[in-house]
Every structure is written in structure tokens, then in C-alpha cells.
């Protein structure tokens, strides 16, 4: 339950964020304010969309590990970008808050994978 709730929160937030990056013209200005070129906004939107989809698809793969790492880097980089550009502390801290459900999703996903491996091991031995 914790896995799916935290994973849904992260995935929905990333999908909404990706849509917002493309559909909201003020985001273009925000990226320029942070010192990024406009193509990075589009690139990040596509990466967030792909990552959110890979995160919610139930499969075991190294891709999921990369998605978790990529989202963690994204949140930490967003924090650093906002701090470096002099944005308000509330805006700067917001990306770090999403590290909490991301961490919950990651650790509970690993627990589920361990449980599945143990169950398969018991079936194979029995």
C-alpha cells in the first residue's frame, strides 16, 4: 500500500510537471531565469514523462533503478538551481520535499522485490 501510494504521488507529480513544462508559457521564462536553455525544458519534460511511466509499470529491471536515481538528481538539482538563482526558500525547498515519497517508493519497491525473490525461492525449493 505504501509503495503504490508513494509511487502514485511521484508519478502523478512528474506527469503534471512534464505537462506544465510544455503547456505553460511562463515556465519558459522560469527556465531562463534559472540559467537553462529552452531546449532543456522540453528535454526534461520528456524525461519526466518517460520516467513516470517506467516507474508505475510493474516490472523488475535496472531501468527502474535509473528512474529513481534520475528523479533524485532532478529534485536535488532543482533545489540547487533555485537557491543559486536567489529564489525564495519555499520555492527552493519544494523539490526536496518530493524526496520523501520518492524514498518511500524506492525502499518499499526493494522490499517487495526481496519478498518476491524469497517467495520464488521457496516455491522452487518446495
Secondary structure as UniProt FT lines:
FT   HELIX           2..23
FT   HELIX           25..34
FT   HELIX           38..56
FT   HELIX           62..84
FT   TURN            85..86
FT   HELIX           89..125
//
